Amino acid sequence: MTRIISLAAITVMSIAAMPLLADANQGLYVGGGVGSYGTRIDNAAELGSTIDHYSATDTAYKVFGGWRFMPFLSIEASYINLGTNTRFLAPGVRVKNVIDGWAPTLTGTLPLGPFELFVSGGDYFYRYRQDVDTPIGGFYSQSRTLNHLIYSGGAGVTLFGRLPIRLEYQRFEIQNTDRSNALWLTAAYRF
């Protein structure tokens, strides 16, 4: 019976200490991650040369830094490179699309001891570049700067009190796409 009472007391004290663990993790953090970026276009009538029912995936990268000013709230700035998507329209005719840019976001966190759940939202200011190459050299190139809403959610675990590792699903509202999202694995260091 004493063991059960002792175990119950330790459990209650551990749960009561969880907000204190979150308070210790306030301040500056920096990190990076790698992910898989996917896009899908179901009806490409407005895109001209793009093929209907087009989908592609590519490796994406991001580097970020932020300030966790409360246990449940932080601001973050990220550089996000969604990779290079290349496809061939005809023999020797290659179309290359590149998307990269900056994203300020606000993140809400529910700390559960070393574990946490989070949601994030913000704006993605990105540059979209498209190049068309032919066998006789470059044929067409365009670059546009746009911005659209991004939002994400996920779960993480903090190792050694300073190394948060997260699995995150992020949704982008990229122009002229029906679905544009990324699945990230990130790590950071909290100072």
HELIX and SHEET records of a PDB file:
HELIX    1   1 THR A    2  ASP A   23  1                                  22    
HELIX    2   2 ALA A   45  LEU A   47  5                                   3    
SHEET    1   A 9 GLY A  27  ILE A  41  0                                        
SHEET    2   A 9 TYR A  54  MET A  70 -1                                        
SHEET    3   A 9 LEU A  73  ALA A  90 -1                                        
SHEET    4   A 9 VAL A  93  LEU A 112 -1                                        
SHEET    5   A 9 PHE A 115  THR A 134 -1                                        
SHEET    6   A 9 GLY A 137  LEU A 159 -1                                        
SHEET    7   A 9 LEU A 163  PHE A 172 -1                                        
SHEET    8   A 9 ARG A 179  ARG A 190 -1                                        
SHEET    9   A 9 GLY A  27  ILE A  41 -1                                        
END                                                                             
